[in-house]
Amino acid sequence: MRGQIVRWLCRQVFFSRHGCERVIRYAYELARREKRSLTSISKGNALRYSMVFWDEIFAEIGREYPDVETHSLLVDAASMFFVKDPKRFEIVVTSNLFGDILTDLGAAIAGGMGACRRRKPQSRAEVSVDV
């Protein structure tokens, strides 16, 4: 596409119910086991299909976990809170795109991306899953 004029471009994102439920349920189970709060981060105000779908599934599954304290934030507000008040986040669940951006932000806050090592998953169950 270099050197060519692009008149329009379309990007498709696919969220499956099964994939969203799997990731979100894992986060709820972790929050319950660790006795920590869970924050879902999305962009339902602008991405009206995929992220509204995500938010609905987060709420549905949340009814099965009344003992887990939950919060829902838009990604722009969450980014601000990562900088201003990072201790408010105990466990975060979000889409792959936002998770990638927020982990880089967290690494920069902690002292630089080169200073933070990523922990290698101990099992296949800990590997990040695209939804």
N, C-alpha and C positions, 0 to 999 in steps of 0.2 A: 504494500500500500504506500510505501515511500514514494514521494514525488507525484502521487495521484491525488486528485481531488475526491474526497469522500463526501457524498451528498447525504447519506444517512447510514446508520449502523444499528443493528439489533442484537441485543445480548439476551439469551434465555437462561433462566435459573430454574432448576427443577428441585422441588422439595417433595419428598414422598412422605405420606403419613407414617409409614413404617419407620423410615429413617428418623424423622423428627421425634416420634414416640420413643424410639430406642435411645437417642441421645438425651432427651429430656428426662426420661425415666431413670437413666443412669445417674444424672445429676441429682435428682430427688433422692435416690437411694444413698448416694454419697453424702448428701446433706443430712439425711436421717442418721446414718451410721456415725458420722463425725459430729453430730449435734451442732451443725452450723447453719447459717442462713443461706438461702439460694437466691441469686439475682439473675433474671432473664434479661438479655439485652437484644433489642430488635430495632426496627425502623418502620413500624406499622403505620406511621402517619404519612410516609412517602412511598413505601413499597407495599401497596395496598393489597396485593395478593399473597405473595410469599411470606411476608412478615406478619400479616394479620393471621394467616394460617398457623404460623409458628406460635403467636400469642394465644390463639384459641386452644391449641394443643397443650401449651404450658398450663393454662387455666384448667383444662379438663383433667389432666393428670394430677394437678395440684389438689383436686378434691379428694384424691386417694391418699394424700399426705397432709392431713390437717395439723400434724405436729411439726411440720417444717415451716419456718418463717420464710416468706417469699417477698421479693420485690421485683418490679418490672420497670425497666428504664429504656428510653430511646438512646441509641448509640451516641448521639452528640452530648446528651446530658451525662451519660456514663463516662465518656472521655474526660469531661470536665471534673467529675468526681474522682476519677483515677488519679488526677493531678492534685486536686485540692484535699481529698479525704480518702485515700486508698484503703484505709483500715475498714471502711464500711463494706468492702467486698470480701466475703469469706469463700463462697463458691459461686462461679459465674457459668452460665450456659448461654451460648449464642451460636449463630451460624459460623461457618468456616471463614467467610470473608471478614466479618467483624472480629472474630477471635484472632485472626492473624494480625489485624491492625492493633488490637488492644494488647496482645502479648508483646508486640514491639514497643508500644507505648510504655507498658510496665517495665520492660527491660531498660528503656531509656531513663525512666524515673529512678530505677534501682542503681544506676551508675553507668549505663551505656550498654548498647546491644552486644558489644564484644565482651563485656564483663559478666554477662549472664549466660550460663550454660543451660541448655535444655536437658531435662531429665529424660533418659531413654525409658520407654515403656518396659515394664517388668513382664508383661504378658500381652498376648494378642488383644485381650479385652480392653487394654488401656490405649490402644492405638486410636488416634483421631478418626472419626467417621464423617465423611461428607454425607449430607442429607439430601 
